[in-house]
Amino acid sequence: MVSEVQKNTSAILRVERLSMKFGGLIAINDLNFEAKRGAITALIGPNGAGKTTVFNCITGFYKPTEGMLTLTRQNGEEYLLERMADFVITKKAKVARTFQNIRLFSGLTVLENLLVAQHNPLMLASGFTVLGLLGFPTYKKAAVDSIEKARFWLEKINLIDRADDPAGDLPYGAQRRLEIARAMCTGPELLCLDEPAAGLNARESAELNKLLLDIRAETGTSILLIEHDMSVVMEISDHVVVLEYGTKISDGTPDTVKNDPKVIAAYLGVEDEEVVEMIEQAEAAGVDDITAAVDLLSTEALHEIVETHPDAKPVELISSAALVTAKPARAKPSAGKLAAKKAPPKASAVTAGIKAGSTSNALAEPRGGKADRLILIKGIGPVNERKLNEHGIFHFDQIAAWKKADVIAAEVYLAFDGRIAREDWIGQAKKLAKESQEKPAPKKTGGPK
């Protein structure tokens, strides 16, 4: 039966034109995707991309501003989730979820946590308490069945020996597994997991992977997963959807998504055109896989790569489409090739004079001959830092002082469209400028006592 479910390519969940607005904030913008029956679908993206908001819409915690959420059960029944209350979605549509923060009943035992999840069938069998009080056999049978189901899942998550221990006494990883088992005790057809690997070590993440694959294989349950641990996502997912600022930027198999320049750019907080340089720099640091490059290439790591390869020459940029085509065939660069690459030019090497189209407070050269590290502002990478330097922007206080006309001018040469305001460059620059001014001067040493 499970094999037939897994072969079924029909969608268990269809998300169509989903939008969620909180006043003037657009958390989800015209989102469309499908989760296939019997498949593990991952929903990924940087912090603040809107992933949990999607979950909250699917499970009834939020009512979407626009769009349709259609769940099709295995018996063919269809439910429009956006029209249903949260508890009805769990009961009738058979959708269960876990949360980013563990929400167990810490004072109850491990076994009792799984029995609580079976409250609805137990209450029905008890005639809403009356039949249970009178000892009717229907309730006794339901109680035995619920304990057996709980026992099954405790064995599955290796916690049968701790059934009578308080759930709050379990280690963190065991609590994560218990929360998933509790969700499975509701008999869901769609299991929504919000960052189940958060806080887990490598061994616990491997155990989680096995548990989720077993759930899919043995029960046929479809899984919708939010996760930041790319080792989990890439190993177990059948399909990956990527969000940035509430908008879908990529949708496909794990291999397709992890090599998509838009995805890499979203995780690094830079523009697509910078991705090629970053991959080349990652290779110079000994990273062969793009997924690993995403982990390596934080803003700070990029500076370290540039500083440790001062003789490298800048790589000529190519288009994003060319990157997708060329990447599989590109061999690891040799030591000679790496030596031929140049590092992005430093601020001190910027030629005097201000380019046309610069902002009103552009400078011919950095004050004191030293520029601020503009890439500390989220959204500015090495390429954009160089462009800003070329147009006379070297310091945080310059960006902090920008007016509307300056923002428009900068967006022209940076080829941005509203990103400066969206990422609050001016606010970030004001904070960084203030911090740099507040740094105490180094204490003098030596001299007469």
C-alpha positions as CSV (number, residue, x, y, z in Angstrom):
1,M,0.0,0.0,0.0
2,V,2.8,2.4,0.9
3,S,4.6,1.8,-2.4
4,E,1.4,2.7,-4.3
5,V,1.1,5.9,-2.2
6,Q,4.7,6.8,-3.0
7,K,4.2,6.2,-6.7
8,N,1.2,8.5,-6.7
9,T,2.3,11.8,-8.2
10,S,-0.9,13.7,-7.3
11,A,-0.6,16.7,-5.1
12,I,-1.7,16.4,-1.5
13,L,-1.4,20.2,-1.0
14,R,-1.8,23.0,-3.6
15,V,-0.8,26.5,-2.6
16,E,-2.2,29.0,-5.1
17,R,-1.6,32.7,-5.2
18,L,-1.1,32.8,-1.4
19,S,-0.5,36.3,0.1
20,M,-0.4,37.3,3.7
21,K,-0.2,41.0,4.7
22,F,0.2,42.5,8.1
23,G,-0.8,46.1,7.6
24,G,1.8,47.5,5.1
25,L,4.1,44.5,5.5
26,I,3.8,41.8,2.8
27,A,5.0,38.6,4.5
28,I,3.9,36.3,1.7
29,N,3.6,37.5,-1.9
30,D,1.6,35.5,-4.5
31,L,3.1,32.2,-3.6
32,N,2.4,29.0,-5.7
33,F,3.7,25.5,-5.1
34,E,2.6,21.9,-4.7
35,A,3.5,19.2,-2.2
36,K,3.2,15.7,-3.7
37,R,1.6,12.8,-1.9
38,G,4.1,10.6,-0.2
39,A,6.9,13.0,-0.8
40,I,9.1,15.1,1.5
41,T,8.9,18.7,0.4
42,A,11.3,21.3,2.0
43,L,10.5,24.9,2.3
44,I,13.7,26.9,2.8
45,G,15.1,30.4,2.7
46,P,16.9,33.0,4.8
47,N,15.6,34.1,8.2
48,G,12.5,36.3,7.7
49,A,11.7,34.8,4.3
50,G,8.1,34.0,5.4
51,K,8.4,30.2,5.8
52,T,6.7,29.9,9.2
53,T,4.0,32.3,8.0
54,V,3.2,29.8,5.3
55,F,2.9,27.1,7.9
56,N,0.6,29.3,10.0
57,C,-1.6,29.8,7.0
58,I,-1.7,26.1,6.2
59,T,-2.5,25.0,9.7
60,G,-5.1,27.7,10.4
61,F,-3.2,30.0,12.8
62,Y,-3.5,32.8,10.2
63,K,-6.2,33.5,7.7
64,P,-4.5,34.4,4.4
65,T,-5.2,37.8,2.9
66,E,-5.5,36.2,-0.5
67,G,-5.1,32.8,-2.2
68,M,-6.2,29.2,-1.9
69,L,-4.9,26.2,0.1
70,T,-6.3,23.0,-1.1
71,L,-5.6,19.7,0.7
72,T,-6.7,16.5,-1.0
73,R,-7.0,13.5,1.3
74,Q,-6.2,10.0,0.2
75,N,-10.0,9.2,0.0
76,G,-10.4,12.0,-2.5
77,E,-12.0,14.5,-0.2
78,E,-10.9,18.1,-0.7
79,Y,-10.6,20.8,1.9
80,L,-10.1,24.5,1.5
81,L,-7.8,25.1,4.5
82,E,-8.1,28.9,4.3
83,R,-11.8,28.6,5.2
84,M,-11.3,26.2,8.2
85,A,-10.6,26.7,11.9
86,D,-7.2,25.4,13.1
87,F,-8.7,22.5,15.2
88,V,-10.9,21.4,12.3
89,I,-7.9,21.3,9.9
90,T,-6.3,18.8,12.3
91,K,-9.4,16.8,12.9
92,K,-10.9,16.6,9.4
93,A,-8.1,17.5,6.9
94,K,-5.6,15.4,8.9
95,V,-2.8,18.0,9.0
96,A,-0.4,18.0,12.0
97,R,2.5,20.2,12.8
98,T,5.4,20.9,15.2
99,F,6.9,24.2,16.1
100,Q,10.3,25.9,16.1
101,N,10.2,25.9,19.9
102,I,9.4,22.6,21.5
103,R,5.9,22.6,23.0
104,L,5.6,19.4,25.0
105,F,3.7,19.1,28.2
106,S,6.8,19.0,30.3
107,G,5.0,18.0,33.5
108,L,3.3,15.0,31.9
109,T,5.1,11.7,31.3
110,V,6.5,10.8,27.9
111,L,3.6,8.3,27.5
112,E,0.9,10.8,28.5
113,N,2.2,13.3,26.0
114,L,1.3,10.7,23.2
115,L,-2.0,9.9,24.8
116,V,-3.0,13.6,24.8
117,A,-2.5,13.6,21.1
118,Q,-5.3,11.0,20.8
119,H,-7.8,13.0,22.8
120,N,-10.4,13.2,20.0
121,P,-10.9,9.5,19.4
122,L,-10.8,8.8,23.1
123,M,-13.4,11.4,23.9
124,L,-15.6,10.1,21.1
125,A,-15.3,6.5,22.4
126,S,-16.1,7.6,25.9
127,G,-19.3,9.3,24.8
128,F,-17.8,12.5,26.0
129,T,-17.0,11.0,29.4
130,V,-20.3,9.2,30.2
131,L,-19.5,5.8,28.6
132,G,-16.1,5.9,30.1
133,L,-17.5,6.4,33.6
134,L,-19.8,3.5,33.1
135,G,-17.0,1.3,31.8
136,F,-18.4,0.5,28.4
137,P,-16.3,-1.9,26.3
138,T,-16.0,0.6,23.4
139,Y,-14.0,3.0,25.6
140,K,-11.9,0.3,27.1
141,K,-10.9,-0.9,23.7
142,A,-10.1,2.6,22.5
143,A,-7.9,3.2,25.6
144,V,-6.0,0.0,25.0
145,D,-5.6,0.9,21.3
146,S,-4.3,4.4,22.2
147,I,-1.7,2.9,24.5
148,E,-0.5,0.5,21.8
149,K,-0.2,3.3,19.3
150,A,1.8,5.3,21.8
151,R,4.0,2.3,22.5
152,F,4.6,1.8,18.8
153,W,5.9,5.4,18.4
154,L,8.0,5.3,21.6
155,E,9.8,2.2,20.2
156,K,10.2,4.0,16.9
157,I,11.9,7.0,18.5
158,N,13.9,4.8,21.0
159,L,12.2,6.2,24.1
160,I,10.2,3.2,25.3
161,D,12.5,2.8,28.4
162,R,11.6,6.4,29.4
163,A,7.8,6.2,29.0
164,D,7.1,7.0,32.6
165,D,9.7,9.9,32.9
166,P,8.5,13.5,32.7
167,A,8.9,14.8,29.2
168,G,10.8,17.8,30.5
169,D,13.6,15.6,31.8
170,L,14.5,14.3,28.3
171,P,17.5,15.6,26.4
172,Y,16.8,18.2,23.8
173,G,17.2,15.8,20.8
174,A,14.8,13.3,22.5
175,Q,12.2,16.0,23.1
176,R,12.4,16.9,19.4
177,R,11.7,13.2,18.4
178,L,8.9,13.0,21.0
179,E,7.2,16.0,19.5
180,I,7.2,14.4,16.0
181,A,5.9,11.2,17.5
182,R,3.1,13.1,19.3
183,A,2.1,14.7,15.9
184,M,2.1,11.3,14.3
185,C,-0.3,10.0,17.0
186,T,-3.0,12.2,15.5
187,G,-2.9,10.1,12.3
188,P,-2.0,12.9,9.8
189,E,-1.8,12.6,6.1
190,L,0.3,15.8,5.9
191,L,3.0,16.4,8.6
192,C,4.3,19.9,8.8
193,L,7.7,20.2,10.7
194,D,9.0,23.6,11.5
195,E,12.8,23.4,11.9
196,P,12.9,19.9,13.5
197,A,16.8,19.8,13.3
198,A,17.3,23.1,15.1
199,G,19.8,22.7,17.9
200,L,20.6,19.1,17.0
201,N,24.2,17.8,16.7
202,A,25.4,15.7,13.7
203,R,24.4,12.3,15.3
204,E,20.9,13.6,16.3
205,S,20.4,15.1,12.8
206,A,21.2,11.7,11.3
207,E,18.7,10.0,13.6
208,L,16.1,12.6,12.6
209,N,16.8,11.9,8.9
210,K,16.2,8.1,9.5
211,L,13.0,8.8,11.5
212,L,11.5,11.0,8.8
213,L,12.4,8.6,6.0
214,D,10.8,5.7,8.1
215,I,7.7,7.7,8.6
216,R,7.4,8.3,4.9
217,A,8.1,4.7,4.0
218,E,6.0,3.0,6.6
219,T,3.0,5.2,6.8
220,G,2.9,7.0,3.5
221,T,2.6,10.3,5.3
222,S,3.5,13.4,3.2
223,I,6.0,15.7,4.9
224,L,6.3,19.5,4.5
225,L,9.5,20.6,6.1
226,I,11.0,24.0,7.1
227,E,14.7,23.6,7.8
228,H,18.0,25.6,7.9
229,D,20.2,22.5,8.2
230,M,21.1,21.9,4.5
231,S,22.5,18.5,5.3
232,V,19.0,17.4,6.3
233,V,17.3,19.2,3.4
234,M,19.6,17.9,0.7
235,E,19.7,14.3,2.0
236,I,16.0,13.5,2.5
237,S,14.0,16.0,0.4
238,D,12.3,15.0,-2.8
239,H,11.4,18.6,-3.7
240,V,12.6,22.0,-2.4
241,V,10.9,25.4,-2.5
242,V,13.0,28.5,-1.8
243,L,11.5,31.8,-0.4
244,E,13.1,35.2,-0.1
245,Y,11.1,38.1,1.3
246,G,7.9,36.1,0.9
247,T,8.5,35.5,-2.8
248,K,9.4,32.1,-4.4
249,I,12.8,32.4,-6.1
250,S,13.4,28.7,-6.9
251,D,11.5,25.4,-7.0
252,G,12.8,22.0,-8.0
253,T,14.9,19.0,-6.9
254,P,17.6,19.5,-4.3
255,D,20.4,19.3,-6.9
256,T,18.7,22.0,-9.0
257,V,18.1,24.3,-6.1
258,K,21.5,24.1,-4.5
259,N,23.2,25.1,-7.7
260,D,20.8,28.0,-8.4
261,P,22.6,31.3,-8.2
262,K,19.5,33.1,-7.0
263,V,19.4,30.7,-4.0
264,I,23.1,31.2,-3.2
265,A,22.7,35.0,-3.5
266,A,19.6,34.9,-1.2
267,Y,21.5,33.1,1.5
268,L,24.5,35.3,1.3
269,G,22.5,38.5,1.1
270,V,24.0,39.7,-2.2
271,E,23.1,40.2,-5.8
272,D,23.2,37.4,-8.4
273,E,26.2,38.9,-10.2
274,E,28.4,38.5,-7.1
275,V,27.8,34.7,-6.9
276,V,30.4,33.8,-9.5
277,E,33.2,35.7,-7.7
278,M,32.2,34.2,-4.4
279,I,32.3,30.6,-5.7
280,E,35.7,31.3,-7.1
281,Q,36.9,32.7,-3.8
282,A,35.4,29.7,-2.0
283,E,37.3,27.4,-4.3
284,A,40.5,29.3,-3.4
285,A,39.7,28.4,0.2
286,G,39.4,24.7,-0.6
287,V,35.6,24.4,-0.9
288,D,34.4,22.2,-3.8
289,D,30.6,22.1,-3.2
290,I,28.3,25.1,-3.6
291,T,26.2,24.0,-0.6
292,A,29.4,24.1,1.6
293,A,30.2,27.5,0.0
294,V,26.9,28.9,1.3
295,D,28.0,27.9,4.9
296,L,31.5,29.3,4.4
297,L,30.8,32.6,2.6
298,S,29.4,34.7,5.4
299,T,30.4,38.4,5.2
300,E,33.3,37.9,7.6
301,A,34.5,34.8,5.8
302,L,34.6,36.6,2.5
303,H,36.9,39.2,4.0
304,E,39.1,36.5,5.3
305,I,39.4,34.8,1.9
306,V,40.3,38.1,0.2
307,E,42.9,38.9,2.9
308,T,44.5,35.5,2.8
309,H,44.8,35.7,-1.1
310,P,46.2,39.3,-1.6
311,D,47.8,38.4,-4.9
312,A,44.6,37.0,-6.5
313,K,43.1,38.8,-9.5
314,P,39.4,39.4,-9.7
315,V,37.4,37.0,-11.8
316,E,35.5,38.5,-14.8
317,L,31.8,38.2,-14.0
318,I,29.5,36.1,-16.2
319,S,25.7,35.9,-16.2
320,S,23.7,33.8,-13.8
321,A,22.5,31.6,-16.7
322,A,26.1,31.0,-17.8
323,L,26.9,30.0,-14.2
324,V,24.2,27.3,-14.2
325,T,25.5,26.0,-17.5
326,A,29.2,26.2,-16.8
327,K,29.3,25.1,-13.2
328,P,29.1,21.3,-13.6
329,A,31.9,21.3,-16.1
330,R,34.3,23.5,-14.2
331,A,37.3,21.7,-12.8
332,K,38.9,22.7,-9.5
333,P,41.4,25.5,-10.3
334,S,45.0,24.7,-10.1
335,A,47.5,26.5,-7.8
336,G,48.8,28.4,-10.9
337,K,45.3,29.5,-11.9
338,L,44.5,30.7,-8.4
339,A,47.7,32.8,-8.3
340,A,46.5,34.5,-11.5
341,K,43.3,35.8,-10.0
342,K,43.1,39.2,-8.5
343,A,41.4,40.2,-5.2
344,P,38.7,42.9,-5.4
345,P,40.5,46.3,-5.4
346,K,40.8,47.9,-2.0
347,A,39.4,51.3,-1.3
348,S,42.9,52.9,-1.2
349,A,43.5,51.8,-4.8
350,V,40.4,53.6,-6.1
351,T,41.3,56.3,-8.5
352,A,40.8,59.9,-7.5
353,G,37.8,61.7,-9.0
354,I,34.1,61.0,-8.6
355,K,32.1,59.2,-11.3
356,A,29.0,60.7,-12.9
357,G,25.8,59.7,-11.3
358,S,27.3,59.5,-7.8
359,T,25.4,60.6,-4.6
360,S,25.6,64.2,-3.3
361,N,28.0,63.3,-0.5
362,A,30.5,61.3,-2.6
363,L,34.2,61.7,-1.7
364,A,37.2,61.6,-4.0
365,E,39.0,59.4,-1.6
366,P,38.4,57.8,1.8
367,R,39.0,60.1,4.9
368,G,42.4,59.4,6.5
369,G,43.2,57.0,3.6
370,K,41.2,54.2,5.1
371,A,37.6,53.1,4.1
372,D,35.1,51.5,6.4
373,R,34.2,47.9,5.8
374,L,30.9,48.5,4.0
375,I,30.2,44.8,3.7
376,L,29.3,44.8,7.3
377,I,25.9,46.2,6.1
378,K,23.6,43.3,5.2
379,G,23.1,43.4,1.4
380,I,26.5,44.8,0.5
381,G,29.0,42.2,-0.8
382,P,32.5,42.7,-2.2
383,V,31.2,43.6,-5.7
384,N,28.8,46.2,-4.4
385,E,31.4,47.5,-2.0
386,R,33.7,48.1,-4.9
387,K,31.0,49.9,-6.9
388,L,30.2,52.1,-3.9
389,N,33.9,52.9,-3.5
390,E,34.2,53.7,-7.2
391,H,31.4,56.2,-6.8
392,G,32.9,57.9,-3.8
393,I,31.2,56.1,-0.9
394,F,33.7,54.8,1.6
395,H,32.2,55.4,5.1
396,F,29.1,54.3,7.1
397,D,28.3,57.9,7.9
398,Q,28.0,58.7,4.2
399,I,25.3,56.1,3.7
400,A,23.7,57.1,7.0
401,A,23.3,60.7,5.6
402,W,21.7,59.6,2.3
403,K,18.5,61.4,1.2
404,K,15.9,60.1,-1.2
405,A,17.7,61.4,-4.2
406,D,21.0,59.7,-3.0
407,V,19.2,56.4,-2.7
408,I,17.8,56.7,-6.2
409,A,21.2,57.6,-7.6
410,A,22.9,54.6,-5.8
411,E,20.2,52.2,-7.0
412,V,21.0,53.2,-10.5
413,Y,24.6,52.2,-10.5
414,L,24.0,49.2,-8.2
415,A,21.2,48.0,-10.4
416,F,18.9,47.7,-7.4
417,D,15.2,48.3,-7.2
418,G,14.0,49.2,-3.7
419,R,16.5,46.9,-2.0
420,I,18.3,49.7,-0.1
421,A,15.1,50.7,1.7
422,R,13.9,47.1,2.1
423,E,17.2,46.1,3.9
424,D,17.4,49.4,5.7
425,W,21.0,50.2,4.7
426,I,20.7,53.7,6.1
427,G,19.5,52.4,9.5
428,Q,22.3,49.8,9.5
429,A,24.9,52.4,8.5
430,K,23.8,54.8,11.3
431,K,24.2,52.1,13.9
432,L,27.6,51.0,12.5
433,A,28.8,54.7,12.3
434,K,27.8,55.2,15.9
435,E,29.5,52.1,17.1
436,S,32.8,53.1,15.3
437,Q,32.7,56.5,17.0
438,E,32.1,55.0,20.4
439,K,35.1,52.7,20.2
440,P,37.6,53.8,22.9
441,A,41.0,55.0,21.8
442,P,43.8,52.5,22.5
443,K,45.6,53.1,25.8
444,K,49.1,54.4,25.7
445,T,51.7,52.2,27.2
446,G,55.3,53.0,28.5
447,G,56.5,56.5,29.4
448,P,57.3,57.8,32.9
449,K,55.4,56.3,35.8
